[in-house]
Structure formats: C-alpha cells, structure tokens
C-alpha cells in the first residue's frame, strides 16, 4: 500500500479522518493493520463488517463451518444466497462488496495446536469470536505464548461479555477462567438460544477494541471484563486481577506447549 491516501480513500473515510484522534496518519495505520478474526458467526459478523468499513487493510477470517439457515438470525455477514457456502468464503465475498481496499484471507479450517501459530504469526491483533471452550483456551494460550494481543467475546441468551488481553500488561483468559466448566454444565447457544442483537452489541465492542489498539487511543478493556445485559440494557465493568499463579501467563508458567483442548474440556473433537 502506498503511503499516500487516494482521493477515493479520503472520501470513503472522511468521517473518520476529521476526528482529531485519527486524521490521515491514523487512517494509514488502519490501512496497514493486519487483524485476524476467529469465527465468522454471531460475533465475527458485526466485528468484521465494522473493521472492513473502517479500512482495516488486511483481514484474516478463520472458520471451518458452512452457512446454515439458522445462522441468519444473528450472523449478519451472511445471507440466504450464501447458505451452504463456507463461512470464511461468504465473509470474504461480503467484505469485498463493502470495501475493495481490504485484502481478505479466508482460512476454511478448524484451529488446532498444529496450525494456530502459523496462522496468527503475521497478524497484529487477534479477535476471538469462537463459540466453544476448546477454541477459547487454545487461542488464549497461543496468543500469550506468541505475545499477540487479542479480544475475547462471549454471548449467551440475553448476556454478553468482552475483554482484551495484552500479554505482559494484564490478565489473560485463564486468569479469569483457569479451567473450563464440567461438560454439560453450560449449554451451547444452540441449546440455550441467543438474542441476535446481543451478538451485535458485543461484536461491535470487539471491533472498537481493535480500532483503539491499532490507533493507540483510548483505554482498552485490559484487566476489565465488560458485561452487557440486554433485558435491562445495562453495562457493568468487573475488574480482573492478574493471577500470579496462572498456568500460562505467570512468571513461571506450567503450560508451555499447546495441546488440542477438546479432551481437556470434556468435548469430543469434531471430525474434520
């Protein structure tokens, strides 16, 4: 990418560029940024749409599933036309329609202990929009080991949460949830349901964290868990202390090698 904004780019991003905290220099930072979205579903959809619209120049999308009709209630990146299409490819098509400035890299694969380091290594920031505990623990551990900052988001029924992990500066996901809940204790969104708008709210919060990180402005949700309740339209912040005995991010980590977490989380791995 050239270091000079084109007239079309100045027009496209004009409402951002006029913000004193962004300007032309900030817009160039966004265009140079490389962000990886893990999951092209309920959280990934609004997050990626806003990142692409803002001009994040390089977006990677990781998802091994295909679009289904029951996804469309909340996964707004997809459409009836793309039912049956790999979600990462559907996302790439949609992003290209919104903003041709963005280079999109589709990974039609499930993250594993063998491939995650190779996938995340070239990205500046990771967004975890996954919907299962094995992936969340894998993403956390890999990002801490690779010194990659990332945003965690979670949704359930009428509730959502988000916080940001910057290795070396604050707690990680394991500081908050050292171990997953026993199998069957927490139902999935498929079993318990989810209000689509909750995914939209949390996904946009994650996009906001990405933009602040790239631009170097504001205060990230480091050490702070943001909790949203849709029924009473409230937000609250819970401070997260760093666990000095954390098995991954402490000074003496006990976990130094990645594993696949399906067995650890009591979930049988899906067949590839």
C-alpha positions as CSV (number, residue, x, y, z in Angstrom):
1,X,0.0,0.0,0.0
2,X,1.2,3.5,-0.9
3,X,1.7,5.9,2.0
4,X,-0.5,8.5,0.3
5,X,-4.3,8.3,0.6
6,X,-6.1,8.4,-2.7
7,X,-8.9,10.8,-3.3
8,X,-11.4,7.9,-3.1
9,X,-10.0,6.8,0.2
10,X,-10.1,10.4,1.6
11,X,-13.8,10.5,0.6
12,X,-14.6,7.0,1.9
13,X,-13.0,7.5,5.3
14,X,-13.7,11.2,5.6
15,X,-15.9,11.0,8.7
16,X,-13.1,9.2,10.5
17,X,-10.3,11.3,9.1
18,X,-11.8,14.5,10.5
19,X,-11.6,13.1,14.0
20,X,-8.6,14.8,15.7
21,X,-7.5,11.4,17.2
22,X,-7.4,9.8,13.8
23,X,-6.6,12.1,10.9
24,X,-4.8,11.0,7.8
25,X,-2.0,9.4,9.9
26,X,-4.4,7.3,11.8
27,X,-6.2,6.2,8.7
28,X,-2.9,5.0,7.2
29,X,-2.3,2.9,10.4
30,X,-5.7,1.3,9.9
31,X,-5.0,0.5,6.2
32,X,-1.6,-1.1,7.2
33,X,-3.1,-3.1,10.1
34,X,-3.5,-6.9,10.0
35,X,-6.3,-8.3,12.0
36,X,-7.4,-12.0,12.4
37,X,-11.0,-12.8,13.1
38,X,-11.5,-16.3,14.6
39,X,-15.1,-17.2,13.9
40,X,-17.3,-15.7,11.2
41,X,-20.5,-16.1,13.2
42,X,-22.6,-14.0,15.6
43,X,-19.6,-12.1,17.0
44,X,-17.4,-12.2,13.9
45,X,-20.1,-10.8,11.6
46,X,-20.6,-7.3,13.1
47,X,-17.0,-7.1,14.1
48,X,-15.6,-7.8,10.7
49,X,-18.2,-5.6,8.9
50,X,-17.2,-2.6,11.0
51,X,-13.4,-3.3,10.7
52,X,-13.7,-3.6,6.9
53,X,-15.8,-0.4,6.7
54,X,-13.2,1.4,8.9
55,X,-10.4,0.4,6.5
56,X,-8.5,-2.3,8.3
57,X,-6.3,-3.2,5.3
58,X,-5.8,-6.9,6.0
59,X,-8.4,-9.2,7.4
60,X,-8.0,-12.9,8.0
61,X,-11.1,-15.0,8.7
62,X,-10.9,-18.4,10.3
63,X,-14.0,-20.7,10.2
64,X,-14.5,-24.3,9.3
65,X,-18.3,-24.3,9.1
66,X,-20.7,-23.6,6.3
67,X,-23.6,-21.1,6.4
68,X,-26.9,-22.5,7.6
69,X,-30.4,-21.0,7.6
70,X,-30.5,-20.9,11.4
71,X,-27.3,-18.7,11.4
72,X,-29.0,-15.8,9.6
73,X,-30.9,-14.6,12.7
74,X,-27.7,-13.2,14.1
75,X,-24.8,-13.8,11.7
76,X,-25.5,-10.7,9.6
77,X,-22.4,-11.1,7.3
78,X,-24.1,-14.0,5.5
79,X,-27.3,-14.2,3.5
80,X,-29.9,-16.6,2.1
81,X,-27.8,-16.6,-1.1
82,X,-24.7,-18.0,0.7
83,X,-26.4,-20.9,2.6
84,X,-24.1,-23.9,2.1
85,X,-21.0,-21.7,1.4
86,X,-18.0,-21.9,3.7
87,X,-18.4,-19.0,6.2
88,X,-14.9,-17.7,5.6
89,X,-15.6,-17.5,1.9
90,X,-19.0,-15.9,2.4
91,X,-17.4,-13.3,4.7
92,X,-14.7,-12.6,2.1
93,X,-17.3,-12.1,-0.6
94,X,-19.3,-9.7,1.7
95,X,-16.2,-7.7,2.7
96,X,-15.1,-7.3,-0.9
97,X,-18.6,-5.9,-1.7
98,X,-18.2,-3.4,1.1
99,X,-14.6,-2.2,0.7
100,X,-12.3,-3.2,-2.1
101,X,-9.4,-1.6,-0.1
102,X,-9.4,-4.6,2.2
103,X,-7.3,-7.7,1.5
104,X,-9.1,-10.7,2.8
105,X,-7.6,-14.1,3.7
106,X,-10.0,-16.9,4.2
107,X,-9.0,-19.9,6.3
108,X,-11.5,-22.7,5.8
109,X,-10.1,-24.7,8.6
110,X,-10.5,-25.6,12.3
111,X,-7.8,-24.2,14.5
112,X,-5.6,-26.8,16.1
113,X,-2.5,-26.8,18.2
114,X,-0.6,-27.7,15.0
115,X,-1.8,-24.8,12.8
116,X,-2.7,-21.9,15.1
117,X,0.8,-20.5,15.5
118,X,1.4,-20.4,11.7
119,X,-1.9,-18.7,11.2
120,X,-1.6,-15.9,13.9
121,X,2.1,-15.1,13.4
122,X,1.6,-12.4,10.7
123,X,-1.3,-10.6,12.4
124,X,-1.1,-7.5,14.7
125,X,-4.2,-8.3,16.7
126,X,-6.5,-11.3,17.1
127,X,-10.3,-11.3,17.7
128,X,-11.7,-14.4,19.3
129,X,-15.3,-14.8,18.3
130,X,-15.4,-18.5,18.8
131,X,-18.4,-20.3,20.5
132,X,-16.7,-23.1,22.3
133,X,-14.3,-23.6,25.2
134,X,-11.6,-25.7,23.4
135,X,-11.0,-22.9,20.9
136,X,-11.1,-20.1,23.5
137,X,-8.4,-21.9,25.6
138,X,-6.3,-22.7,22.5
139,X,-6.5,-19.0,21.3
140,X,-5.6,-17.7,24.7
141,X,-2.6,-19.9,25.2
142,X,-1.3,-19.5,21.7
143,X,-1.6,-15.7,21.8
144,X,0.1,-15.4,25.2
145,X,2.9,-17.7,24.0
146,X,3.2,-15.7,20.8
147,X,2.9,-12.3,22.5
148,X,-0.2,-11.4,20.5
149,X,-2.8,-9.1,21.8
150,X,-6.4,-10.2,21.4
151,X,-10.1,-9.6,22.2
152,X,-12.3,-12.1,23.8
153,X,-16.0,-12.0,23.4
154,X,-18.8,-14.3,24.6
155,X,-22.6,-14.4,24.3
156,X,-25.3,-16.4,26.0
157,X,-29.1,-15.9,25.8
158,X,-29.5,-12.2,26.7
159,X,-26.0,-11.6,28.0
160,X,-22.6,-10.8,26.6
161,X,-19.1,-10.1,27.7
162,X,-15.8,-8.8,26.3
163,X,-12.3,-8.1,27.5
164,X,-9.0,-7.5,25.9
165,X,-5.8,-9.4,26.6
166,X,-2.4,-7.7,26.1
167,X,0.3,-10.2,27.2
168,X,2.7,-8.8,29.8
169,X,0.3,-5.9,30.6
170,X,-2.7,-7.6,32.2
171,X,-4.5,-10.8,32.9
172,X,-5.3,-13.5,30.3
173,X,-8.4,-15.6,29.8
174,X,-7.1,-18.2,32.2
175,X,-6.6,-15.7,34.9
176,X,-10.4,-15.3,34.8
177,X,-11.3,-18.9,34.0
178,X,-8.5,-21.1,34.9
179,X,-10.4,-24.3,33.9
180,X,-13.5,-24.9,31.8
181,X,-16.8,-25.8,33.4
182,X,-17.6,-29.5,33.6
183,X,-19.1,-31.0,30.4
184,X,-22.8,-30.3,30.2
185,X,-22.9,-27.7,32.9
186,X,-23.0,-24.8,30.4
187,X,-25.3,-25.3,27.4
188,X,-24.3,-24.0,24.0
189,X,-26.1,-21.2,22.2
190,X,-27.7,-23.9,20.0
191,X,-29.1,-25.5,23.2
192,X,-29.9,-22.3,25.2
193,X,-30.6,-19.8,22.5
194,X,-29.3,-16.3,21.8
195,X,-30.8,-12.9,21.1
196,X,-29.2,-11.8,17.8
197,X,-28.8,-8.2,18.9
198,X,-26.6,-9.3,21.8
199,X,-24.1,-10.7,19.3
200,X,-24.3,-7.4,17.5
201,X,-23.5,-5.3,20.6
202,X,-20.6,-7.5,21.7
203,X,-19.2,-7.9,18.2
204,X,-19.1,-4.1,17.8
205,X,-17.4,-3.7,21.2
206,X,-14.7,-6.0,20.0
207,X,-14.4,-4.0,16.8
208,X,-14.0,-0.9,18.9
209,X,-11.2,-2.6,20.9
210,X,-9.4,-3.4,17.6
211,X,-9.6,0.2,16.4
212,X,-8.4,1.6,19.7
213,X,-5.4,-0.8,19.7
214,X,-4.4,0.0,16.1
215,X,-4.8,3.7,16.6
216,X,-3.2,3.8,20.0
217,X,-6.1,5.8,21.5
218,X,-8.4,5.4,24.5
219,X,-8.3,2.8,27.2
220,X,-8.5,-0.9,26.3
221,X,-10.5,-3.4,28.3
222,X,-7.3,-4.8,29.8
223,X,-8.0,-6.2,33.2
224,X,-11.6,-5.2,32.9
225,X,-14.5,-7.5,32.0
226,X,-17.4,-5.6,30.3
227,X,-20.7,-7.4,30.9
228,X,-23.8,-6.5,28.9
229,X,-27.4,-7.5,29.8
230,X,-29.9,-7.0,27.0
231,X,-33.0,-7.4,29.1
232,X,-32.4,-4.3,31.2
233,X,-29.9,-2.6,28.8
234,X,-27.1,-2.3,31.3
235,X,-23.4,-2.4,31.1
236,X,-21.1,-3.1,34.1
237,X,-17.3,-3.4,34.5
238,X,-15.7,-6.1,36.7
239,X,-12.0,-5.7,37.4
240,X,-10.0,-8.8,36.6
241,X,-6.9,-9.3,38.8
242,X,-3.8,-11.0,37.3
243,X,-3.4,-14.5,38.6
244,X,0.2,-14.7,39.8
245,X,-0.1,-18.5,39.6
246,X,-1.7,-18.5,36.1
247,X,-0.6,-21.7,34.3
248,X,0.1,-19.7,31.1
249,X,0.9,-16.0,31.7
250,X,2.6,-16.1,35.1
251,X,6.4,-15.7,35.5
252,X,6.6,-19.5,36.0
253,X,4.1,-20.9,33.6
254,X,3.2,-24.6,33.9
255,X,1.8,-24.8,30.4
256,X,4.5,-24.1,27.8
257,X,3.2,-26.3,24.9
258,X,-0.1,-26.2,23.1
259,X,-2.5,-29.1,23.0
260,X,-5.9,-29.6,21.4
261,X,-8.4,-28.9,24.2
262,X,-11.4,-31.0,23.3
263,X,-10.4,-33.7,25.7
264,X,-9.3,-31.2,28.3
265,X,-12.8,-29.5,28.0
266,X,-14.6,-32.8,28.0
267,X,-15.7,-32.4,24.4
268,X,-15.0,-34.9,21.7
269,X,-13.3,-33.3,18.7
270,X,-15.4,-32.9,15.6
271,X,-14.3,-34.8,12.6
272,X,-12.5,-32.7,10.1
